[in-house]
Amino acid sequence: MDKLQPILLILPLLGLSFWLWMAWDFGKNDRLSRQEKTYWTVAFVFLNVFAAVYYYVYEYRRRH
């Protein structure tokens, strides 16, 4: 169990970092309408990392 503790600490930090990165990006994304930003905000609040992954696949990768 002692060998798993660092992994159990790193995974949530990686998820949080990715979520913050995608949240920051969609906040700066000028191609999204105000209504789309509202939808993304709700998704990011309630779906957390799952919404961040979805945003990455369908919005972030199209622009970069």
C-alpha positions as CSV (number, residue, x, y, z in Angstrom):
1,M,0.0,0.0,0.0
2,D,2.9,2.4,0.7
3,K,3.9,2.2,-3.0
4,L,0.5,3.3,-4.1
5,Q,0.3,6.4,-2.0
6,P,2.4,8.7,-4.4
7,I,0.3,7.5,-7.3
8,L,-2.9,8.2,-5.4
9,L,-1.7,11.7,-4.8
10,I,-0.4,12.4,-8.3
11,L,-3.5,11.3,-10.3
12,P,-5.8,13.9,-8.7
13,L,-3.2,16.6,-9.1
14,L,-2.8,15.7,-12.8
15,G,-6.6,15.7,-13.3
16,L,-6.9,19.1,-11.5
17,S,-4.1,20.6,-13.6
18,F,-5.7,19.4,-16.8
19,W,-9.1,20.7,-15.7
20,L,-7.6,24.1,-14.9
21,W,-5.8,24.2,-18.2
22,M,-8.9,23.5,-20.2
23,A,-11.0,25.9,-18.1
24,W,-8.5,28.6,-18.7
25,D,-8.5,27.9,-22.4
26,F,-12.3,27.9,-22.9
27,G,-12.4,31.2,-20.9
28,K,-10.1,32.8,-23.4
29,N,-11.7,31.1,-26.5
30,D,-13.2,34.0,-28.5
31,R,-14.7,31.6,-31.1
32,L,-17.3,30.4,-28.6
33,S,-20.5,32.4,-28.3
34,R,-21.7,33.6,-24.9
35,Q,-24.3,30.9,-24.8
36,E,-21.7,28.2,-25.5
37,K,-19.4,29.5,-22.8
38,T,-22.3,29.3,-20.4
39,Y,-22.9,25.7,-21.4
40,W,-19.2,24.9,-21.0
41,T,-19.1,26.5,-17.6
42,V,-22.0,24.3,-16.4
43,A,-20.4,21.3,-17.9
44,F,-17.0,22.1,-16.2
45,V,-18.7,22.6,-12.8
46,F,-20.8,19.4,-12.9
47,L,-18.8,17.0,-15.0
48,N,-15.3,18.2,-14.0
49,V,-12.5,16.3,-15.8
50,F,-14.9,14.5,-18.1
51,A,-16.0,17.8,-19.5
52,A,-12.4,18.9,-19.8
53,V,-11.5,15.8,-21.8
54,Y,-14.6,16.4,-24.1
55,Y,-13.6,20.1,-24.5
56,Y,-10.0,19.0,-25.4
57,V,-11.2,16.6,-28.0
58,Y,-13.9,18.7,-29.7
59,E,-12.7,22.3,-29.2
60,Y,-9.1,22.7,-28.2
61,R,-7.6,20.3,-30.8
62,R,-9.5,22.0,-33.6
63,R,-7.9,25.3,-32.9
64,H,-4.3,24.0,-32.3
